[in-house]
Amino acid sequence: QVQLVESGGGLVQPGGSLRLSCAASGSIFGINAMGWYRQAPGKQRELVATITGGGSPNYADSVKGRFTISRDNAKMTVNLQMNSLKPEDTAAYYCYVLRRVLGNSYEYWGQGTQVTVSS
C-alpha cells in the first residue's frame, strides 16, 4: 500500500497563488506517474497535471501556463505550484500516484485538499 499525505490549499483571492504538496510513503517501489486531479461540486473528477518518473509533465489545457508540477524522486513528493488562480479553479484537489509492479498497475489517491478562489 501507498500512503499519500497532502498539504497546502486554502482560500486565496483571484490572481493569487497557492502551492500543493504530496508525500508518498509505504510501498513506494514501482511508483511511476504522480500528479493531481480536482473535483468541483457537482462535477466529475478531472486531470489537473501529472508527471512521469522521468520528469515529463502533462497539463490540462485549462491550467497550462498557470500551474507547474514538479517532483522529487528522492523524497517521493509531488508539488503543484498554482499561479494566477481563477474562481473556476475552486475544487477539492487530490494527489494521485500510479504504481506498476510485475505487470500490474495500482492507483492511489490522497484524501483531498480544498482550494477556494474567491474575493
N, C-alpha and C positions, 0 to 999 in steps of 0.2 A: 504494500500500500504506500501511497504517497500522500503526505500531508502538505497542505498549502495554507500559508498564513499571509493574509493581505494587510496592507497598511496604506494610509493616505486617504484621499477622499474628503468630502465635506461640502461646505457651502461656499460658493465663490460668485462674484459678480460677472456679468458678461464681459468678455475680453480678458478675464483673468487667467491664472494658471494654477494647475494642480499637478502633483506627482503621485502616482500609484506605485507601490512596490509589492512584490510577492516572493516569498521564500519557500522553496520546496525542501522537504526533509523526508526521511524514511527510506523506502526502496527507490532511490534516485537513479540506480543503474538503468541505462537504456532510455533515459529521457531524451526525447527528440525535440519536437517543437514546443515552445512555450508562448503564451500570449494572453490576450484579454478579449472578452466578449462583454456585451452590455444588454440590458433588458429594461426598457421603459414600461411604465404601467400600461396594460392593455396591448402590448406589442410582443412580438416574438424576440427571443434572444438573437442577437446579431454579432457578427465578427466586428471587432474594432481593429486589432492588429495581432499578428503572430510573427515569430522569429524562429528560424531554424537553429540547429546546434552550431552551424557554421556562421551564423550571424546575418543571414539574409532575411530582410523584413518583408512583410506583406501588410498592406493597409486597406481598410475600407475607403472607398472614394470620398466619403463624407468627412474623413479626418485627415486625408493627405495634405501635407504642408502645415498642419497644425499640431499633430501628435507625433511623438518619436518613441519607438520601442527600442529597448536595449536589454541585454542580458549579461550576467556574469556567470560563466560556467563553473568557475572555481567555487563560488558561493551558492550556485544554483538559484539565482534570483533573476527575476524579470521585472523591468521597470517600464512605466508608461508616463512620459512627460507630456502633459496636455496644456497647450497654449491657445490663446485666442478662443477661449471657451464660449460656446453659444448656449442659449436656453435649450435647444434641441439636443444637446449633449447630456442633459439630465437623465440619469438612469442608475440602476444598480450595475456595477462593474464586477465581472467575475474573472478571476485568474484561471487559466487553462493550461494543462500540461498533457502532452501526448507521449506515451512511453511505449517502446517496442522491445519485446523480449521474445526470443526464439520464434519469430514469425507472428507473434500475437501482438495486437495493439490494445492499449489501455488508455482511457481518458480519465482525467481527474479534474475536479472543479473546486475552486475556493468557495467560501461562504458568501462572498459578495461584499462590496463596499459601496456606499451610496455617494453619488456625485450629484449635487444640485447646483445649477447655474441660474441665478435669479438676482434681480436688483431689489 
